[in-house]
Amino acid sequence: GLGNLYHEITHRYIHRPPERSLAAMAEFHKPVFFLFQNLLLYRGGEYPANRAALTEQLTGEDRDIWDMLIRCRENGTGTMEDLAVLLAWCEKTMHTL
């Protein structure tokens, strides 16, 4: 879940060379897709069955995170700023649950 993603990001940030950490950004869209499905349902919304439905339902910072991860997937990598933004989003989201 969210805690596992947070752990993986921090572990990569501390123990892996930056290029390997940034390459992993291209793969984070999949676990975050499942997280967003559950978050939207938890927050009282509908459970999005696919990426199109998920993208339609996301708003604000959540939508920014999703768009960033899709961009990272398409580019095959991310930036250190992307990694920091995802880490901050994880922290903020954990505090709201």
LINHUFEN-V469960 format. One record per residue. N is the residue number from 1. RES is the residue in one small letter. D_LAST is the distance of its C-alpha to the last C-alpha in Angstrom with 1 decimal. Layout:
BEGIN
N_RES_D_LAST ; N_RES_D_LAST
END
This chain:
BEGIN
1_g_12.3 ; 2_l_10.3 ; 3_g_11.4 ; 4_n_14.8 ; 5_l_15.1 ; 6_y_14.2 ; 7_h_16.8 ; 8_e_19.3 ; 9_i_19.2 ; 10_t_19.8 ; 11_h_22.4 ; 12_r_24.2 ; 13_y_24.1 ; 14_i_25.7 ; 15_h_27.9 ; 16_r_29.1 ; 17_p_31.6 ; 18_p_30.1 ; 19_e_31.8 ; 20_r_30.2 ; 21_s_26.7 ; 22_l_27.4 ; 23_a_28.9 ; 24_a_25.7 ; 25_m_24.0 ; 26_a_26.1 ; 27_e_24.4 ; 28_f_20.7 ; 29_h_20.8 ; 30_k_20.9 ; 31_p_17.8 ; 32_v_15.8 ; 33_f_17.5 ; 34_f_16.0 ; 35_l_12.5 ; 36_f_13.0 ; 37_q_14.6 ; 38_n_11.7 ; 39_l_9.3 ; 40_l_12.1 ; 41_l_12.7 ; 42_y_9.3 ; 43_r_9.6 ; 44_g_13.0 ; 45_g_15.2 ; 46_e_17.7 ; 47_y_17.5 ; 48_p_19.5 ; 49_a_22.2 ; 50_n_23.5 ; 51_r_23.2 ; 52_a_25.1 ; 53_a_22.8 ; 54_l_19.7 ; 55_t_21.4 ; 56_e_22.5 ; 57_q_19.1 ; 58_l_17.3 ; 59_t_17.6 ; 60_g_17.4 ; 61_e_15.8 ; 62_d_14.5 ; 63_r_18.1 ; 64_d_19.5 ; 65_i_17.7 ; 66_w_19.0 ; 67_d_22.4 ; 68_m_22.6 ; 69_l_22.0 ; 70_i_24.6 ; 71_r_26.9 ; 72_c_26.5 ; 73_r_27.3 ; 74_e_30.3 ; 75_n_31.5 ; 76_g_31.0 ; 77_t_29.3 ; 78_g_27.1 ; 79_t_27.5 ; 80_m_26.2 ; 81_e_24.7 ; 82_d_22.8 ; 83_l_21.6 ; 84_a_20.5 ; 85_v_18.7 ; 86_l_16.8 ; 87_l_15.9 ; 88_a_14.8 ; 89_w_12.6 ; 90_c_10.9 ; 91_e_10.5 ; 92_k_9.2 ; 93_t_6.7 ; 94_m_5.5 ; 95_h_5.7 ; 96_t_3.8 ; 97_l_0.0
END
